[in-house]
């Protein structure tokens, strides 16, 4: 028996797909800002903080990097209510994605910090700058320039992993796709369209990050 492609349902589904794509964009925007900020703090603390803080950050990184994202998401959404902490699905999704991304980007940012010659820090301190000023004005900009391509790739990966949050009923792109194929019984066409939407989002996000990085960090970002 042959299979006839039918995209006639797409006209009525455009709104749902657009809402799902908008939610996916919102998730990755919040995750990128919060996750990058936490990763900078984490990478700095792991290198310059007290021993207890270094060990705590190291344990956090190892736990997150060695457990599935779905398990982390379920722990936050289904596990925390057992101790009285109940989160809205969207907030739980943002928290899980942020913690996951931060653990990976701590290592990425840390590699960038290690790539900046130690002599630059020593020279800046000798000129009278405080350690915080040295980090913010001298070390961090150079580190971000070095690791920006890897950071961009991690953001793209995190956007694609956002599909997992459909499991706690966050109405992002994959959730809307599941609902559409359940109503139309056109799974092939539905997931083909959504795959193309993810592809467009990935390419668009990468170009946005690369162009923004070039303006913010100067030449050398690709």
N, C-alpha and C positions, 0 to 999 in steps of 0.2 A: 504493500500500500504506500503510495507516494505521499509526500508532505507538501502542502501548498503554503507558501509564505503569505502572511496577511498582516499588513501594518496599518490597516484601516482604523484600529483602535487608538493609534498614536495621537491623532488630533485631539481626542478627549483626555489623553493622559499627559499632555504637555505641561499642564499646570502642576500636576503631582511630581513630575520629574524635575521641573524647575524648583519647586519647594524643597525637594530632596537635595538637589545640587546646592541650593543656597544654605541649607543646614550643614552640609559637608564643608562648605567654604567657611562658615562661622566656626565650626569645630576646629578646623586646622588653623584659622587665624588666631583664636584664643590659645590653642595649644602651642603654636609657634612662639608667640610673645611670652607666655608664661614659662614654657619649657626652656627657651633660650635663656631667659633671665635666671631661672633656677640653675641651669647648667653652668653659667658663668660664676654664680656664687659657689656652687658645688666644686667646680674645678679649682677656684681660688682657695677655698677652704681646705681642699684635699692636699694642696701644696704648701700653704702658709699658715693653716690653722693649728690649734693644739692637737695633741696626739689622739685624744678621745674623739674629737670632731673628725679627724682624718679616718679613723677606724669606722665611725658611724656612717660616713659617706661611702666608704668602701663596701661595707655590708649592704647598704641600700642599693648600690650599683650592681653588686653581684646577685642579689635577690631578684631585682627587676630583669636583669639581662638573662637570667637562667630560669625564668618561669614564663609560661605562655601569657600573652596579653589578655586572652579571654578569661583566664583564671584570675588575673589581677582585677579585671572589670567585674567579674562575679563576686569577688571578695568585697569590693567596695560597695556594690549595689545590693547584694544579697547577704553578705557576711556582716557588714557593719551594723545593720539594723538589730542584730542579735545583742549588741551591746548598747543599743539605744541611739545609734547614729543613723538617721534616715535621710537619704539624699534624693532629690528629684533626678529622674533618669538623665536629663541633659547635664545637670551639674556633676553627676556621677561619671558620665562619659568624659566630660572635660577634665575632671580630676584624674581619672585613670589614664587618659591620653597624655596629659601633662607629665605625670609621674613617670610614665613609660618613656616618653621622649627625653626627659631630663636625664634619665639614667644613661642613655646612649650618648647624648650630646655632652655630658660631663667628660666622657672619655675623648670625644672629638675636640672639645675646647681645650682640655688638658694637653692634648698633643700639640695644639697651636701654641699654648703658653710655653711648653718645653722647647719649641722651635725658636723662640726669641732668645738671642744670645744673652747670657747672664750679665755680661759686661755692660749692656745698656742700662740695666737696673742699677748696677753699682755706680755707673757714671751719673745717672740722674739723682741718686741719693747723695752723691758727693757734691752735686750742685745745690743741694738744699731742699729738694722736693721731698714731700712726705711719701710714705710707702703707698698710700691710697692713690695719690696723684700719679705716681709712677705707673701703677697698675692701670688706671683708667685712661691716662693720656698717652702712655708710651707702649706698654706691653700689650694691653688688650686689643687696640686697633691693628697692630701687626699680627697678633694671633688670629683674629677674625679673618684677616685677609688671606692667611695661609690655609685656614680650614674651611673657608666659605663654600667651596665646591662640595666637600663632604657634608657640611651642614645642610646645604640645599638638597642633597640626595636624601638625607635623613628626614627632612620635612616632607618630601614627596612620598617616602615610604610610610610615614605616619598618616598622611592623607589617605593612602590606600588601605591602611589598617583600620581607618575609621569605619569601614564597612562592618566591623565586628560589633560596634555599639548598637546595631539594629537588633541584637539579641536581647537588649533591655528596653526595646520599644522606643528608641530615639528615632524620630522620623527623618533620617538622612536618606541618601540616595539608594542604598541597598534595601532599606526598609520599604521605601516606596516601590521599588522594583518587585519585592516579594508580594506586596499587596496587589500590584497590577497583574502579575502573572497568575495569582490566585483567582482574580476576577475574570480575566480574559482567556485563561487556559492557553496562553501563547508564551510559554516560557522561553523558547528559542529567540523569538523576536524581541521580547522584553529585555532579556539579558544581553542581547546583541546591542540594542540601543543604549542600555546603561553602560556597557563596556566602552562604547564610543564616547559617551559623556565623560567617563573617568579618564579616557585618553586625552580628551580636550582639556579637562581640568588639569591633568598632570603637565601637559605641554605648556598650557597657559601659565600655571603656577611657576614652572621652572623659568620661563622667560621673564616673568615678573620679578622673581628673585634675582636672576642674573643681572637684569638691567638695573634693578634697585641697588644691588651690590656694587655694580660698577660706579654708580653715582655716589654712593655712600663711602666706599672704600678705595675708590680710584682704580687705576689700571691693574691688570693681573688677575681679576676675577673672571672666571669662565664657567 
